[in-house]
Amino acid sequence: MGSWQVAIRKDQLVENEGRSIRIAGHRIAVFLVEGTIYAIEDSCPHAGAALSRGYIENGTVSCPLHYWRFRLSDGAWADNPTLSIGCYATRIVDDLVQVEIPDDPPLTEPRQ
Ligand code: FES
C-alpha cells in the first residue's frame, strides 16, 4: 500500500502521448490512451531511455531508442512478460490525475 499523489491535471494529457512526472524519487511516464490513464516507470531497463517519449501501439509503449515494448496495463516487457518495470495505479480526483506511490523505493532493475 502506498500513498496517492497528484501527478498532473487531466487536461494536460494528450491522447497517445506520454508525460514525464517525478514524484518522491520516482520517474513516472503517464499516458492517456483511448480514455484510460496509465502510469509506468519512465526509464527503460535496457539503457535508460524515457518511455514517456515512446510510441503507443496496441496497448504498449515502444522505447524510442531500441523499441523494446512494454505493456501500459502492467509494465510487462511485451516480448518477455516474465520481466516488468514499475507500474502505478491511477485515479482522477477533481480533474487531477493521482498516482499511487508505493512505500518501496523506485525500481532500478527489471523485475522477474
Ligand atoms: S534504451 Fe530502451 S530499448 Fe534500448
Backbone and ligand atoms as CSV (ligand in chain L), in Angstrom:
chain,resi,resn,atom,element,x,y,z
A,1,MET,N,N,0.846,-1.186,0.000
A,1,MET,CA,C,0.000,0.000,0.000
A,1,MET,C,C,0.886,1.242,0.000
A,2,GLY,N,N,0.488,2.211,-0.791
A,2,GLY,CA,C,1.261,3.433,-0.882
A,2,GLY,C,C,0.410,4.639,-0.551
A,3,SER,N,N,0.816,5.760,-1.102
A,3,SER,CA,C,0.043,6.984,-0.892
A,3,SER,C,C,-0.293,7.600,-2.246
A,4,TRP,N,N,-1.456,8.191,-2.332
A,4,TRP,CA,C,-1.887,8.824,-3.582
A,4,TRP,C,C,-1.306,10.221,-3.671
A,5,GLN,N,N,-0.673,10.512,-4.814
A,5,GLN,CA,C,-0.047,11.807,-5.031
A,5,GLN,C,C,-0.569,12.396,-6.337
A,6,VAL,N,N,-0.763,13.711,-6.366
A,6,VAL,CA,C,-1.181,14.378,-7.598
A,6,VAL,C,C,-0.013,14.358,-8.577
A,7,ALA,N,N,-0.284,13.902,-9.819
A,7,ALA,CA,C,0.759,13.818,-10.843
A,7,ALA,C,C,0.632,14.934,-11.878
A,8,ILE,N,N,-0.574,15.194,-12.327
A,8,ILE,CA,C,-0.765,16.121,-13.441
A,8,ILE,C,C,-2.264,16.414,-13.558
A,9,ARG,N,N,-2.596,17.544,-14.165
A,9,ARG,CA,C,-4.007,17.814,-14.475
A,9,ARG,C,C,-4.419,16.949,-15.657
A,10,LYS,N,N,-5.614,16.422,-15.617
A,10,LYS,CA,C,-6.068,15.544,-16.699
A,10,LYS,C,C,-6.032,16.267,-18.040
A,11,ASP,N,N,-6.357,17.566,-18.067
A,11,ASP,CA,C,-6.388,18.275,-19.349
A,11,ASP,C,C,-4.992,18.558,-19.909
A,12,GLN,N,N,-3.945,18.215,-19.165
A,12,GLN,CA,C,-2.579,18.344,-19.686
A,12,GLN,C,C,-2.145,17.104,-20.458
A,13,LEU,N,N,-2.937,16.048,-20.372
A,13,LEU,CA,C,-2.605,14.824,-21.090
A,13,LEU,C,C,-3.159,14.893,-22.507
A,14,VAL,N,N,-2.401,14.349,-23.449
A,14,VAL,CA,C,-2.799,14.297,-24.855
A,14,VAL,C,C,-2.863,12.828,-25.255
A,15,GLU,N,N,-3.959,12.469,-25.915
A,15,GLU,CA,C,-4.153,11.087,-26.337
A,15,GLU,C,C,-2.907,10.562,-27.066
A,16,ASN,N,N,-2.456,9.371,-26.638
A,16,ASN,CA,C,-1.315,8.665,-27.249
A,16,ASN,C,C,0.029,9.380,-27.118
A,17,GLU,N,N,0.132,10.277,-26.141
A,17,GLU,CA,C,1.422,10.905,-25.840
A,17,GLU,C,C,1.738,10.715,-24.360
A,18,GLY,N,N,3.009,10.645,-24.057
A,18,GLY,CA,C,3.420,10.483,-22.674
A,18,GLY,C,C,3.807,11.799,-22.038
A,19,ARG,N,N,3.705,11.835,-20.725
A,19,ARG,CA,C,4.199,12.973,-19.943
A,19,ARG,C,C,5.095,12.406,-18.853
A,20,SER,N,N,6.223,13.017,-18.642
A,20,SER,CA,C,7.153,12.561,-17.620
A,20,SER,C,C,6.935,13.337,-16.338
A,21,ILE,N,N,6.778,12.596,-15.247
A,21,ILE,CA,C,6.482,13.187,-13.945
A,21,ILE,C,C,7.504,12.647,-12.945
A,22,ARG,N,N,7.911,13.456,-12.021
A,22,ARG,CA,C,8.756,12.978,-10.924
A,22,ARG,C,C,8.015,13.198,-9.614
A,23,ILE,N,N,7.879,12.117,-8.868
A,23,ILE,CA,C,7.230,12.193,-7.564
A,23,ILE,C,C,8.022,11.334,-6.593
A,24,ALA,N,N,8.465,11.925,-5.522
A,24,ALA,CA,C,9.122,11.193,-4.431
A,24,ALA,C,C,10.202,10.241,-4.943
A,25,GLY,N,N,11.015,10.710,-5.875
A,25,GLY,CA,C,12.112,9.898,-6.378
A,25,GLY,C,C,11.736,8.946,-7.497
A,26,HIS,N,N,10.465,8.886,-7.841
A,26,HIS,CA,C,10.000,8.018,-8.924
A,26,HIS,C,C,9.916,8.830,-10.212
A,27,ARG,N,N,10.490,8.291,-11.287
A,27,ARG,CA,C,10.285,8.858,-12.637
A,27,ARG,C,C,9.140,8.087,-13.261
A,28,ILE,N,N,8.055,8.779,-13.571
A,28,ILE,CA,C,6.830,8.112,-13.996
A,28,ILE,C,C,6.404,8.663,-15.351
A,29,ALA,N,N,6.070,7.759,-16.260
A,29,ALA,CA,C,5.511,8.126,-17.561
A,29,ALA,C,C,4.001,7.949,-17.479
A,30,VAL,N,N,3.281,9.028,-17.729
A,30,VAL,CA,C,1.814,8.996,-17.667
A,30,VAL,C,C,1.276,9.113,-19.084
A,31,PHE,N,N,0.345,8.239,-19.429
A,31,PHE,CA,C,-0.215,8.196,-20.782
A,31,PHE,C,C,-1.742,8.235,-20.719
A,32,LEU,N,N,-2.330,8.823,-21.737
A,32,LEU,CA,C,-3.771,8.760,-21.947
A,32,LEU,C,C,-3.982,8.006,-23.264
A,33,VAL,N,N,-4.615,6.844,-23.170
A,33,VAL,CA,C,-4.830,6.015,-24.353
A,33,VAL,C,C,-6.281,5.547,-24.359
A,34,GLU,N,N,-7.003,5.937,-25.385
A,34,GLU,CA,C,-8.418,5.587,-25.532
A,34,GLU,C,C,-9.189,5.884,-24.251
A,35,GLY,N,N,-8.891,7.028,-23.662
A,35,GLY,CA,C,-9.631,7.490,-22.497
A,35,GLY,C,C,-9.168,6.920,-21.172
A,36,THR,N,N,-8.198,6.005,-21.201
A,36,THR,CA,C,-7.694,5.411,-19.962
A,36,THR,C,C,-6.320,5.987,-19.649
A,37,ILE,N,N,-6.085,6.244,-18.379
A,37,ILE,CA,C,-4.801,6.799,-17.944
A,37,ILE,C,C,-3.943,5.672,-17.389
A,38,TYR,N,N,-2.703,5.637,-17.851
A,38,TYR,CA,C,-1.738,4.627,-17.406
A,38,TYR,C,C,-0.512,5.333,-16.853
A,39,ALA,N,N,0.148,4.681,-15.914
A,39,ALA,CA,C,1.389,5.229,-15.348
A,39,ALA,C,C,2.371,4.084,-15.151
A,40,ILE,N,N,3.518,4.193,-15.804
A,40,ILE,CA,C,4.575,3.190,-15.657
A,40,ILE,C,C,5.884,3.919,-15.388
A,41,GLU,N,N,6.861,3.139,-14.993
A,41,GLU,CA,C,8.196,3.691,-14.748
A,41,GLU,C,C,8.699,4.358,-16.028
A,42,ASP,N,N,9.313,5.524,-15.906
A,42,ASP,CA,C,9.762,6.271,-17.088
A,42,ASP,C,C,11.246,6.061,-17.345
A,43,SER,N,N,11.659,4.812,-17.294
A,43,SER,CA,C,13.061,4.501,-17.552
A,43,SER,C,C,13.132,3.100,-18.131
A,44,CYS,N,N,13.609,3.010,-19.355
A,44,CYS,CA,C,13.723,1.705,-19.999
A,44,CYS,C,C,14.867,0.925,-19.346
A,45,PRO,N,N,14.623,-0.336,-18.990
A,45,PRO,CA,C,15.674,-1.112,-18.318
A,45,PRO,C,C,16.842,-1.462,-19.232
A,46,HIS,N,N,16.694,-1.287,-20.535
A,46,HIS,CA,C,17.792,-1.612,-21.456
A,46,HIS,C,C,18.915,-0.595,-21.328
A,47,ALA,N,N,18.608,0.682,-21.548
A,47,ALA,CA,C,19.654,1.708,-21.491
A,47,ALA,C,C,19.126,3.023,-20.929
A,48,GLY,N,N,17.991,2.973,-20.256
A,48,GLY,CA,C,17.524,4.128,-19.502
A,48,GLY,C,C,16.763,5.197,-20.261
A,49,ALA,N,N,16.370,4.931,-21.506
A,49,ALA,CA,C,15.616,5.940,-22.262
A,49,ALA,C,C,14.276,6.243,-21.577
A,50,ALA,N,N,13.779,7.440,-21.831
A,50,ALA,CA,C,12.495,7.862,-21.261
A,50,ALA,C,C,11.354,7.245,-22.068
A,51,LEU,N,N,10.624,6.349,-21.435
A,51,LEU,CA,C,9.492,5.711,-22.132
A,51,LEU,C,C,8.373,6.711,-22.400
A,52,SER,N,N,8.354,7.813,-21.680
A,52,SER,CA,C,7.342,8.847,-21.933
A,52,SER,C,C,7.489,9.436,-23.332
A,53,ARG,N,N,8.637,9.217,-23.967
A,53,ARG,CA,C,8.863,9.690,-25.342
A,53,ARG,C,C,8.663,8.581,-26.368
A,54,GLY,N,N,8.117,7.456,-25.904
A,54,GLY,CA,C,7.944,6.305,-26.782
A,54,GLY,C,C,6.693,6.396,-27.630
A,55,TYR,N,N,6.453,5.309,-28.358
A,55,TYR,CA,C,5.370,5.244,-29.328
A,55,TYR,C,C,4.310,4.264,-28.831
A,56,ILE,N,N,3.066,4.695,-28.897
A,56,ILE,CA,C,1.958,3.896,-28.392
A,56,ILE,C,C,1.366,3.063,-29.518
A,57,GLU,N,N,1.172,1.782,-29.244
A,57,GLU,CA,C,0.519,0.917,-30.218
A,57,GLU,C,C,0.025,-0.336,-29.512
A,58,ASN,N,N,-1.222,-0.686,-29.744
A,58,ASN,CA,C,-1.803,-1.931,-29.227
A,58,ASN,C,C,-1.569,-2.140,-27.734
A,59,GLY,N,N,-1.794,-1.094,-26.960
A,59,GLY,CA,C,-1.683,-1.225,-25.510
A,59,GLY,C,C,-0.260,-1.276,-24.986
A,60,THR,N,N,0.704,-0.962,-25.851
A,60,THR,CA,C,2.105,-0.960,-25.405
A,60,THR,C,C,2.743,0.383,-25.742
A,61,VAL,N,N,3.851,0.649,-25.074
A,61,VAL,CA,C,4.709,1.772,-25.458
A,61,VAL,C,C,6.035,1.174,-25.911
A,62,SER,N,N,6.511,1.628,-27.070
A,62,SER,CA,C,7.814,1.195,-27.573
A,62,SER,C,C,8.857,2.217,-27.176
A,63,CYS,N,N,9.952,1.733,-26.634
A,63,CYS,CA,C,11.044,2.612,-26.249
A,63,CYS,C,C,11.533,3.392,-27.480
A,64,PRO,N,N,11.809,4.683,-27.346
A,64,PRO,CA,C,12.223,5.472,-28.512
A,64,PRO,C,C,13.633,5.146,-29.006
A,65,LEU,N,N,14.435,4.433,-28.212
A,65,LEU,CA,C,15.805,4.149,-28.659
A,65,LEU,C,C,15.922,2.836,-29.438
A,66,HIS,N,N,15.506,1.736,-28.835
A,66,HIS,CA,C,15.722,0.431,-29.487
A,66,HIS,C,C,14.434,-0.383,-29.550
A,67,TYR,N,N,13.327,0.249,-29.217
A,67,TYR,CA,C,11.987,-0.301,-29.486
A,67,TYR,C,C,11.568,-1.500,-28.631
A,68,TRP,N,N,12.175,-1.696,-27.475
A,68,TRP,CA,C,11.589,-2.670,-26.557
A,68,TRP,C,C,10.187,-2.168,-26.235
A,69,ARG,N,N,9.244,-3.088,-26.128
A,69,ARG,CA,C,7.849,-2.703,-25.902
A,69,ARG,C,C,7.398,-3.131,-24.506
A,70,PHE,N,N,6.690,-2.240,-23.842
A,70,PHE,CA,C,6.177,-2.514,-22.502
A,70,PHE,C,C,4.672,-2.293,-22.476
A,71,ARG,N,N,3.962,-3.231,-21.831
A,71,ARG,CA,C,2.512,-3.094,-21.713
A,71,ARG,C,C,2.174,-1.960,-20.753
A,72,LEU,N,N,1.254,-1.113,-21.182
A,72,LEU,CA,C,0.844,0.008,-20.336
A,72,LEU,C,C,0.058,-0.473,-19.123
A,73,SER,N,N,-0.637,-1.569,-19.258
A,73,SER,CA,C,-1.542,-2.013,-18.196
A,73,SER,C,C,-0.814,-2.559,-16.976
A,74,ASP,N,N,0.388,-3.138,-17.181
A,74,ASP,CA,C,1.073,-3.735,-16.039
A,74,ASP,C,C,2.601,-3.592,-16.066
A,75,GLY,N,N,3.137,-2.904,-17.074
A,75,GLY,CA,C,4.582,-2.693,-17.145
A,75,GLY,C,C,5.375,-3.881,-17.645
A,76,ALA,N,N,4.692,-4.960,-18.050
A,76,ALA,CA,C,5.422,-6.147,-18.509
A,76,ALA,C,C,6.114,-5.855,-19.841
A,77,TRP,N,N,7.280,-6.452,-19.999
A,77,TRP,CA,C,8.012,-6.383,-21.272
A,77,TRP,C,C,7.235,-7.262,-22.237
A,78,ALA,N,N,6.721,-6.687,-23.323
A,78,ALA,CA,C,5.805,-7.411,-24.198
A,78,ALA,C,C,6.452,-8.622,-24.851
A,79,ASP,N,N,7.770,-8.593,-25.034
A,79,ASP,CA,C,8.451,-9.717,-25.681
A,79,ASP,C,C,8.933,-10.766,-24.695
A,80,ASN,N,N,8.817,-10.481,-23.423
A,80,ASN,CA,C,9.207,-11.436,-22.384
A,80,ASN,C,C,8.482,-11.036,-21.103
A,81,PRO,N,N,7.182,-11.370,-21.009
A,81,PRO,CA,C,6.360,-10.857,-19.900
A,81,PRO,C,C,6.768,-11.334,-18.515
A,82,THR,N,N,7.780,-12.209,-18.424
A,82,THR,CA,C,8.242,-12.568,-17.081
A,82,THR,C,C,9.052,-11.424,-16.468
A,83,LEU,N,N,9.434,-10.447,-17.297
A,83,LEU,CA,C,10.139,-9.257,-16.802
A,83,LEU,C,C,9.198,-8.068,-16.864
A,84,SER,N,N,9.331,-7.158,-15.923
A,84,SER,CA,C,8.464,-5.980,-15.957
A,84,SER,C,C,9.152,-4.799,-15.294
A,85,ILE,N,N,8.622,-3.627,-15.626
A,85,ILE,CA,C,9.061,-2.401,-14.972
A,85,ILE,C,C,7.944,-1.956,-14.040
A,86,GLY,N,N,8.188,-0.903,-13.297
A,86,GLY,CA,C,7.199,-0.441,-12.348
A,86,GLY,C,C,5.930,0.052,-13.030
A,87,CYS,N,N,4.813,-0.235,-12.415
A,87,CYS,CA,C,3.503,0.185,-12.907
A,87,CYS,C,C,2.749,0.761,-11.716
A,88,TYR,N,N,2.054,1.844,-11.934
A,88,TYR,CA,C,1.414,2.569,-10.840
A,88,TYR,C,C,-0.088,2.639,-11.055
A,89,ALA,N,N,-0.838,2.481,-9.988
A,89,ALA,CA,C,-2.290,2.680,-10.052
A,89,ALA,C,C,-2.574,4.162,-10.243
A,90,THR,N,N,-3.637,4.461,-10.980
A,90,THR,CA,C,-4.019,5.860,-11.203
A,90,THR,C,C,-5.487,6.053,-10.855
A,91,ARG,N,N,-5.838,7.275,-10.573
A,91,ARG,CA,C,-7.239,7.642,-10.385
A,91,ARG,C,C,-7.367,9.137,-10.665
A,92,ILE,N,N,-8.587,9.583,-10.883
A,92,ILE,CA,C,-8.835,11.002,-11.115
A,92,ILE,C,C,-9.681,11.537,-9.969
A,93,VAL,N,N,-9.218,12.629,-9.396
A,93,VAL,CA,C,-9.964,13.300,-8.333
A,93,VAL,C,C,-10.017,14.785,-8.698
A,94,ASP,N,N,-11.207,15.299,-8.910
A,94,ASP,CA,C,-11.375,16.723,-9.252
A,94,ASP,C,C,-10.514,17.126,-10.456
A,95,ASP,N,N,-10.530,16.334,-11.509
A,95,ASP,CA,C,-9.787,16.599,-12.750
A,95,ASP,C,C,-8.271,16.548,-12.578
A,96,LEU,N,N,-7.816,16.030,-11.478
A,96,LEU,CA,C,-6.382,15.832,-11.263
A,96,LEU,C,C,-6.078,14.339,-11.323
A,97,VAL,N,N,-5.029,14.003,-12.055
A,97,VAL,CA,C,-4.593,12.609,-12.108
A,97,VAL,C,C,-3.735,12.340,-10.879
A,98,GLN,N,N,-4.135,11.337,-10.128
A,98,GLN,CA,C,-3.339,10.923,-8.978
A,98,GLN,C,C,-2.707,9.564,-9.284
A,99,VAL,N,N,-1.516,9.368,-8.759
A,99,VAL,CA,C,-0.780,8.123,-8.928
A,99,VAL,C,C,-0.478,7.584,-7.541
A,100,GLU,N,N,-0.641,6.269,-7.388
A,100,GLU,CA,C,-0.334,5.667,-6.094
A,100,GLU,C,C,1.162,5.359,-6.031
A,101,ILE,N,N,1.849,6.025,-5.132
A,101,ILE,CA,C,3.284,5.854,-4.963
A,101,ILE,C,C,3.523,4.798,-3.884
A,102,PRO,N,N,4.224,3.728,-4.251
A,102,PRO,CA,C,4.451,2.677,-3.256
A,102,PRO,C,C,5.400,3.141,-2.163
A,103,ASP,N,N,5.314,2.457,-1.048
A,103,ASP,CA,C,6.212,2.775,0.057
A,103,ASP,C,C,7.646,2.366,-0.258
A,104,ASP,N,N,7.797,1.347,-1.148
A,104,ASP,CA,C,9.136,0.877,-1.510
A,104,ASP,C,C,9.841,1.907,-2.384
A,105,PRO,N,N,11.166,1.917,-2.384
A,105,PRO,CA,C,11.894,2.844,-3.256
A,105,PRO,C,C,11.685,2.494,-4.724
A,106,PRO,N,N,11.967,3.439,-5.638
A,106,PRO,CA,C,11.790,3.178,-7.069
A,106,PRO,C,C,12.638,1.998,-7.534
A,107,LEU,N,N,12.135,1.319,-8.550
A,107,LEU,CA,C,12.878,0.205,-9.132
A,107,LEU,C,C,14.012,0.760,-9.994
A,108,THR,N,N,15.132,0.077,-9.977
A,108,THR,CA,C,16.217,0.460,-10.865
A,108,THR,C,C,16.570,-0.670,-11.822
A,109,GLU,N,N,16.108,-1.862,-11.561
A,109,GLU,CA,C,16.388,-3.025,-12.409
A,109,GLU,C,C,15.053,-3.685,-12.759
A,110,PRO,N,N,14.970,-4.358,-13.918
A,110,PRO,CA,C,13.757,-5.066,-14.249
A,110,PRO,C,C,13.471,-6.146,-13.219
A,111,ARG,N,N,12.180,-6.367,-12.959
A,111,ARG,CA,C,11.771,-7.393,-12.009
A,111,ARG,C,C,11.548,-8.712,-12.738
A,112,GLN,N,N,11.794,-9.801,-12.035
A,112,GLN,CA,C,11.470,-11.115,-12.580
A,112,GLN,C,C,10.364,-11.728,-11.772
L,1,FES,S1,S,17.019,2.005,-24.198
L,1,FES,FE1,FE,15.045,1.175,-24.389
L,1,FES,S2,S,15.253,-0.460,-25.781
L,1,FES,FE2,FE,17.228,0.347,-25.578
